[in-house]
Amino acid sequence: MTVKLGIIGAGNMGQTHARVLVADKRVQIVGIADLAREKADALAREVNARAFDSFDALLDAGVDAVYVATPNTKHAPAVLAALARNVNVFSEKPMATTFAEAKQIREAARQSKAIYQIGLNRRFSPAYKFVKEKIAEGFKPYLANAKQNDGDWLNPPWITNLELTGGFLQESSVHLLDMLRWLMGEVVAVNARAQSRVYNLPCDFAILMTFEGNRHAVFSSSAHASWAYPFETLEIVGEHACIRTEEMTRAFLSPGLASEMITRDFTQIPRAIQWGYQQENDAFITAIVEGRASACDFEEAYKSIELCEACYRSADNDGATVALPLRQRISNE
Ligand SMILES: NC(=O)c1ccc[n+]([C@@H]2O[C@H](COP(=O)([O-])OP(=O)(O)OC[C@H]3O[C@@H](n4cnc5c(N)ncnc54)[C@H](O)[C@@H]3O)[C@@H](O)[C@H]2O)c1
């Protein structure tokens, strides 16, 4: 089977995915759509596809799957249009910028015959997969300490525009919020504090997460930390054991008292693999070809947005405990 595929959004991530997908023999990139026609033209030329003026025109061209790589608030309309036509969707993160839209997409994905996969790429990166494997092999994740910082919020230019970005948690911190849930288990409560010191939106978060089994993570996330390495770290403490990651370049395991440390170093592997982009694309195309659900599907995507929403609700209420799953309705639902 050849998967006929279109991409909406020919910027940084649209290009990243296109360059991986063009090398996949199971895929034919049919078309590229972007509001900026010259960007669609340039990427279409590079991957031997057609440029389209609109997403509808791209869907009308008869694609089996689409990649949605537009700014955050533009994901939902494209995703919903594709799912309604049973076109398989790979959506860049975040799934949505509001909890209400996340619910809408989850419902549409449940009804659709199409596959939905979210671009939570860290789950596919070798550094975080190493941690997941150690937990599967018996490492007991009792306590986590994580940070995810951005150096600045200057690029791409739309990033501090709330109408396009939705908020810092959905834009950035969602990666590690999801990672902590993936590694530690289901989140049952959060307590969050937020500040808006540098940008015109809450851009510093201090979050306490409680997982099933009464285990905890402390997570901080800032939008203006400079790019001093490492800007993303995770440490999980087990039973006289500890696992640590530095971005997606290194992972360390201290397996026990008086034991040799195990070090994995991914610095030299290509970024598309180091960051999991190649593997997430392979997983999506394989799911389509084999007709099965994605491992990083709409339920997982929904929970990542639910977690962001819980943190915002807690931060809006002086760090009050917000229990998950969220039940109460909110004003924009
Ligand atoms: N998973 C990751 O590691 C990662 C990294 C960066 C960005 N992202 C996500 O990828 C998405 C795109 O980010 P980016 O860095 O590529 O941004 P970008 O600004 O480089 O590209 C976005 C493109 O979308 C186009 N566009 C805007 N509105 C559109 C519309 N309504 N219809 C068609 N095209 C439209 C723009 O012209 C631009 O070319 C964002 O949602 C972002 O959160 C994910």
The ligand as a Tripos MOL2 file, in Angstrom:
@<TRIPOS>MOLECULE
LIG
   44    48     1     0     0
SMALL
NO_CHARGES

@<TRIPOS>ATOM
      1 N1          7.2090   18.3440   18.4130 N.am      1 LIG1
      2 C1          8.1370   19.2780   18.3840 C.2       1 LIG1
      3 O1          9.2920   19.0430   18.7460 O.2       1 LIG1
      4 C2          7.7990   20.6490   17.8700 C.ar      1 LIG1
      5 C3          8.7960   21.6040   17.6880 C.ar      1 LIG1
      6 C4          8.4320   22.8420   17.1860 C.ar      1 LIG1
      7 C5          7.1100   23.1210   16.8820 C.ar      1 LIG1
      8 N2          6.1530   22.1690   17.0900 N.ar      1 LIG1
      9 C6          4.7360   22.4330   16.7600 C.3       1 LIG1
     10 O2          4.6030   22.4170   15.3460 O.3       1 LIG1
     11 C7          3.6410   23.3700   14.9260 C.3       1 LIG1
     12 C8          4.2670   24.2800   13.8870 C.3       1 LIG1
     13 O3          5.3480   24.9520   14.4730 O.3       1 LIG1
     14 P1          6.5600   25.4800   13.5830 P.3       1 LIG1
     15 O4          7.7100   25.6770   14.5020 O.co2     1 LIG1
     16 O5          6.7210   24.6160   12.3800 O.co2     1 LIG1
     17 O6          5.9860   26.9170   13.1570 O.3       1 LIG1
     18 P2          6.3360   27.7340   11.8270 P.3       1 LIG1
     19 O7          5.8980   29.1190   12.0900 O.co2     1 LIG1
     20 O8          7.7570   27.4820   11.4340 O.co2     1 LIG1
     21 O9          5.4090   27.0580   10.6990 O.3       1 LIG1
     22 C9          4.0220   27.1920   10.6930 C.3       1 LIG1
     23 C10         3.5710   27.3100    9.2340 C.3       1 LIG1
     24 O10         2.1410   27.2700    9.2000 O.3       1 LIG1
     25 C11         1.6920   28.2450    8.2420 C.3       1 LIG1
     26 N3          0.3200   28.5920    8.5980 N.ar      1 LIG1
     27 C12        -0.1270   29.3910    9.5910 C.ar      1 LIG1
     28 N4         -1.4740   29.3720    9.6530 N.ar      1 LIG1
     29 C13        -1.8850   28.5520    8.6720 C.ar      1 LIG1
     30 C14        -3.1660   28.1200    8.2130 C.ar      1 LIG1
     31 N5         -4.2850   28.5210    8.8280 N.pl3     1 LIG1
     32 N6         -3.2220   27.2770    7.1490 N.ar      1 LIG1
     33 C15        -2.0950   26.8690    6.5230 C.ar      1 LIG1
     34 N7         -0.8440   27.2260    6.9240 N.ar      1 LIG1
     35 C16        -0.7510   28.0500    7.9820 C.ar      1 LIG1
     36 C17         2.6870   29.3840    8.3520 C.3       1 LIG1
     37 O11         2.6960   30.1890    7.1790 O.3       1 LIG1
     38 C18         4.0080   28.6280    8.5710 C.3       1 LIG1
     39 O12         4.6500   28.3330    7.3480 O.3       1 LIG1
     40 C19         3.1930   24.1030   16.1780 C.3       1 LIG1
     41 O13         1.9650   23.6000   16.5970 O.3       1 LIG1
     42 C20         4.2520   23.7970   17.2010 C.3       1 LIG1
     43 O14         3.7450   23.7400   18.5080 O.3       1 LIG1
     44 C21         6.4760   20.9440   17.5550 C.ar      1 LIG1
@<TRIPOS>BOND
     1     1     2 1
     2     2     3 2
     3     2     4 1
     4     4     5 ar
     5     4    44 ar
     6     5     6 ar
     7     6     7 ar
     8     7     8 ar
     9     8     9 1
    10     8    44 ar
    11     9    10 1
    12     9    42 1
    13    10    11 1
    14    11    12 1
    15    11    40 1
    16    12    13 1
    17    13    14 1
    18    14    15 2
    19    14    16 1
    20    14    17 1
    21    17    18 1
    22    18    19 2
    23    18    20 1
    24    18    21 1
    25    21    22 1
    26    22    23 1
    27    23    24 1
    28    23    38 1
    29    24    25 1
    30    25    26 1
    31    25    36 1
    32    26    27 ar
    33    26    35 ar
    34    27    28 ar
    35    28    29 ar
    36    29    30 ar
    37    29    35 ar
    38    30    31 1
    39    30    32 ar
    40    32    33 ar
    41    33    34 ar
    42    34    35 ar
    43    36    37 1
    44    36    38 1
    45    38    39 1
    46    40    41 1
    47    40    42 1
    48    42    43 1
@<TRIPOS>SUBSTRUCTURE
     1 LIG1         1 GROUP 0 **** ****
